[in-house]
Amino acid sequence: MTDQVPPPPQDEDENEVLRAAREQQAQKEAAEATEAADREAAKGGRKIGWKTAAGIGVGSAAVLAALLYANRDKIK
């Protein structure tokens, strides 16, 4: 995301279709690189168990409920 490639110098022959094709190709290459990095990270990494995921969900719901409760007078 932060490693965006600057566009090449604009030629007079490049129209919007060629520019869109070039941008799509760059986006596809970036997505493939990200997927490869994710696969490498998943090989040696530790996965989240269902109990941890459930705890995160419950915690998020608790934070949301607390925010709604704290701002109940402002919502009207």
C-alpha positions in Angstrom: 0.0 0.0 0.0 2.7 2.5 0.9 5.1 1.2 -1.7 3.2 2.6 -4.7 5.1 2.7 -7.9 5.2 6.2 -9.5 3.6 6.3 -12.9 6.0 6.3 -15.9 6.5 9.5 -17.8 3.3 10.4 -19.7 3.5 9.8 -23.4 1.3 11.5 -25.8 0.2 8.0 -27.1 -1.0 6.8 -23.8 -4.8 7.2 -23.5 -7.1 6.3 -20.7 -7.5 2.7 -21.8 -3.8 2.1 -21.9 -3.3 3.9 -18.5 -6.1 1.8 -16.9 -4.5 -1.4 -18.3 -1.1 -0.4 -16.9 -2.6 0.4 -13.5 -4.5 -2.8 -13.4 -1.4 -4.8 -14.2 0.5 -3.0 -11.4 -2.3 -3.7 -9.0 -2.4 -7.4 -10.0 1.3 -7.7 -9.4 1.0 -6.0 -6.0 -1.8 -8.4 -5.0 0.2 -11.4 -6.1 3.2 -10.2 -4.1 1.0 -9.7 -1.0 -0.6 -13.1 -1.3 2.9 -14.7 -1.6 4.0 -12.8 1.5 0.9 -13.9 3.4 1.5 -17.5 2.5 5.1 -17.3 3.7 4.0 -15.7 7.0 1.3 -18.4 7.5 3.8 -21.2 7.1 5.8 -20.3 10.2 3.2 -18.3 12.0 0.8 -19.3 14.7 -2.9 -19.3 13.8 -5.6 -17.8 16.0 -7.9 -20.4 17.6 -11.6 -20.2 17.8 -11.6 -19.3 21.4 -9.3 -16.3 20.8 -11.5 -15.2 17.9 -14.6 -15.5 20.0 -13.0 -13.5 22.8 -12.1 -10.7 20.3 -15.7 -10.7 19.1 -17.1 -10.5 22.6 -14.6 -7.8 23.6 -15.5 -5.7 20.5 -19.2 -6.0 21.3 -18.6 -4.9 24.9 -16.6 -1.8 23.7 -19.4 -0.9 21.2 -22.1 -1.3 23.9 -20.1 0.9 26.3 -19.7 3.6 23.6 -23.4 3.5 22.9 -24.3 3.7 26.6 -21.9 6.6 27.1 -23.3 8.5 24.2 -27.0 7.7 24.7 -27.9 11.3 25.5 -26.2 12.7 22.4 -28.0 10.3 19.9 -31.4 11.9 20.3 
